């Protein structure tokens, strides 16, 4: 097991960090205030190959892996989780096509991501939320097409996406389909509650499908295997989301540290008060732990192993750490920490949003709990 990045990965981190500092940091507050999709930044990232790190070279990508994706997400997340979550939905679309798409959809769509192509993951429905096994959206085979009807709710990146990954119920069970934005039968609605407090990359619109007809090979993988396929893709995106949360936590830690190292109270540097110093040490320790959890999940994914529990652990731990770090930054910086000009309010809103988005902490704890129960079910009581 390797605990350090390779020299090539370190160079990539420095390259992305410099790009994010130069291009993302100056507009982070503006993106948050406007709540719009960061189209120009995503297009720039695509031109540099950052949106296609994990796409195979034969399809125009960089041919790298999940570890490199996590490097990208952490560095971008430290400056703007809005850009990070925009990259996540692209990663989700690419992963679904790469793992389960037909040869035609692979050769048609994957190379286009290098030109700034944007995808979105349309799973959630208004009546069912995170329960992707119960869907009102239906797909029926009619001749040489699939006809899809239904409505997907709260779809991230929907305001800018060129392509949607859609879960729908067929006669064989939940299945995964692709549809372009401009295909007949696709329309959009913006509910009143579509604006969020964090991760504000444009309105999270509903995608409405009315007799939307797609070719037969727009079915991803096997009919009826959609839940398993969606979960496999979610393991990838949740690992990336954990890395974004880690970036938020790291940014909150560093912002607070810079403040307390230049601020005195009662003739002492604020950092030198033991209670405060210990809290910084605790957060620094947790940052290291979160990073290890994330890279463990990435290591497994890069080797083709399941990472359901590992990705869930990483996202729970990193997202909740980001919230704690943002709150501590507010507290330790006093009145300055709660100022609207300080970054901690934005850190907190984005961090809290990621405790819900992409798999809430409760859902992920249930996922891990089921695995723990299965592992120990039927074992006789035994003391070690």
LINQUI-V467714 format. One record per residue. N is the residue number from 0. PHI is phi in whole degrees, 0 to 359 (* if undefined). Layout:
BEGIN
n={N;N}
phi={PHI;PHI}
END
This chain:
BEGIN
n={0;1;2;3;4;5;6;7;8;9;10;11;12;13;14;15;16;17;18;19;20;21;22;23;24;25;26;27;28;29;30;31;32;33;34;35;36;37;38;39;40;41;42;43;44;45;46;47;48;49;50;51;52;53;54;55;56;57;58;59;60;61;62;63;64;65;66;67;68;69;70;71;72;73;74;75;76;77;78;79;80;81;82;83;84;85;86;87;88;89;90;91;92;93;94;95;96;97;98;99;100;101;102;103;104;105;106;107;108;109;110;111;112;113;114;115;116;117;118;119;120;121;122;123;124;125;126;127;128;129;130;131;132;133;134;135;136;137;138;139;140;141;142;143;144;145;146;147;148;149;150;151;152;153;154;155;156;157;158;159;160;161;162;163;164;165;166;167;168;169;170;171;172;173;174;175;176;177;178;179;180;181;182;183;184;185;186;187;188;189;190;191;192;193;194;195;196;197;198;199;200;201;202;203;204;205;206;207;208;209;210;211;212;213;214;215;216;217;218;219;220;221;222;223;224;225;226;227;228;229;230;231;232;233;234;235;236;237;238;239;240;241;242;243;244;245;246;247;248;249;250;251;252;253;254;255;256;257;258;259;260;261;262;263;264;265;266;267;268;269;270;271;272;273;274;275;276;277;278;279;280;281;282;283;284;285;286;287;288;289;290;291;292;293;294;295;296;297;298;299;300;301;302;303;304;305;306;307;308;309;310;311;312;313;314;315;316;317;318;319;320;321;322;323;324;325;326;327;328;329;330;331;332;333;334;335;336;337;338;339;340;341;342;343;344;345;346;347;348;349;350;351;352;353;354;355;356;357;358;359;360;361;362;363;364;365;366;367;368;369;370;371;372;373;374;375;376;377;378;379;380;381;382;383}
phi={*;264;253;233;286;288;305;294;291;296;297;298;301;295;296;293;300;294;298;295;296;278;257;265;306;296;248;300;294;294;300;296;292;276;63;244;291;278;300;296;293;295;295;295;299;297;298;272;89;288;277;232;302;261;277;302;299;294;248;89;264;272;69;262;220;290;299;293;299;294;301;301;295;294;293;291;300;293;256;203;299;298;295;300;291;292;289;298;292;294;300;299;297;300;295;298;291;298;276;230;289;290;301;294;290;297;287;278;261;302;296;286;296;292;267;98;299;236;237;216;254;259;253;292;234;301;272;239;57;281;276;279;274;241;232;270;288;239;231;231;282;230;63;260;221;253;249;248;225;155;215;260;253;55;273;292;69;295;290;236;295;268;218;241;264;238;267;215;274;241;299;268;122;294;225;246;230;248;208;288;298;268;288;304;99;260;219;224;224;244;295;300;263;276;274;251;282;218;51;272;262;104;297;277;278;274;258;257;240;236;50;282;258;233;298;301;276;276;287;267;71;260;302;91;259;296;296;299;294;296;295;298;291;297;300;292;289;291;295;296;297;299;294;297;298;300;299;298;298;296;295;296;300;292;297;293;298;298;289;290;279;234;222;244;216;55;65;229;298;304;298;280;288;303;299;286;301;298;294;298;297;300;294;300;296;294;300;296;295;298;297;293;298;295;286;295;298;298;301;296;297;295;256;76;266;298;219;299;289;295;293;294;301;299;290;303;294;290;292;288;297;300;295;297;294;295;295;295;301;302;294;286;270;63;300;293;292;262;291;293;278;279;278;292;297;293;304;295;295;293;297;295;299;278;285;252;291;69;110;294;302;293;299;291;295;298;300;293;301;297;290;296;299;297;294;257;298;86;283;286;303;206;268;270}
END
